[in-house]
């Protein structure tokens, strides 16, 4: 089986498919039939003509040989007609077509992940030889979707459904497309169908939960994540996502328990410590927040998020020099993230270093023109440095954006 399930990124949006990889050129590791055993067209035709063991037995022998040793030719209508005229059975013809189909699927798997043309061309060839293989349509749909061609992806998923209306992969993957184009109700309907077809697959619950979460339906998301946990209680990510939903629902203690359970299930999962640290910061438990962030930074020293969050903790407890040091490191690691400049600018503002506060706020606005916090901070800095016109302009822009910005 070569089904590939295209999974919805879950709250944090992971990208979930590992797909295929080679077109035309065969890699050194490709599994090709032994040349001395491979069934040639000449040998196939000869055996059918001679029928030494009887036609029925000859067909059975050839089916086994094609399955085990492979073939070195491709079938077309002319050859199929000739084979049938010599007594080839439907099973033998299907076995030949399936073998060729599988060969091209393997070539598609050998393509580079981002070589969508290679993958699509090989999968199209596979379909040419086995037009009723729903799995190959799903695989090609994934390749189309990853290349950005959602229309082609939808057609492939719907063709797979036409071949097999009970294939949950097709419904799951079509739901992913519907989600991307904003068709929430259609996405939920397809996830419902995938779950009904395979209620024991936690991925579909995870995806539907993410769809609910991103639509602000946190109660429904929490229910799906709870069912996911019941099916897969050792999955730390499930507790993280349920923790996110519970946090949104204002269930702080429950969310903390979920994050703590995730740490218990997978102590090596650094990301969960960052989630829990954020929650500790929100409830002003700075000691535990700093402990979790330090663990995260120890595990992921090149991830700017740890330094950003620790800087935010230091900012909250007015340890401004340490806050600036952490934002310095966060900016070094990720110089394009506006919020780090905004927060460092706020630290400088509180230190009354208005020149640096203005410089950082300006950089943040350059990176994100709708950064209301940077505008507000810069307006204060301008006012403190005797530039009332600039302060007024920033405050006006801040007020305009605040009216239209979603909470």
LINFEN-V74311 format. One record per run of one state. SS is the DSSP state (~ for helix, > for strand, _ for the rest). FROM is the first residue (numbers start at 0). LEN is the number of residues. If there is no record, write none. Layout:
BEGIN
SS/FROM/LEN, SS/FROM/LEN
END
This chain:
BEGIN
_/0/38, >/38/1, _/39/1, ~/40/10, _/50/4, ~/54/15, _/69/1, >/70/1, _/71/5, ~/76/9, _/85/4, ~/89/20, _/109/6, ~/115/14, _/129/4, ~/133/14, _/147/2, ~/149/14, _/163/4, ~/167/13, _/180/3, ~/183/14, _/197/4, ~/201/13, _/214/3, ~/217/14, _/231/4, ~/235/13, _/248/3, ~/251/14, _/265/4, ~/269/13, _/282/3, ~/285/14, _/299/4, ~/303/13, _/316/3, ~/319/14, _/333/4, ~/337/13, _/350/3, ~/353/14, _/367/4, ~/371/13, _/384/3, ~/387/17, _/404/3
END
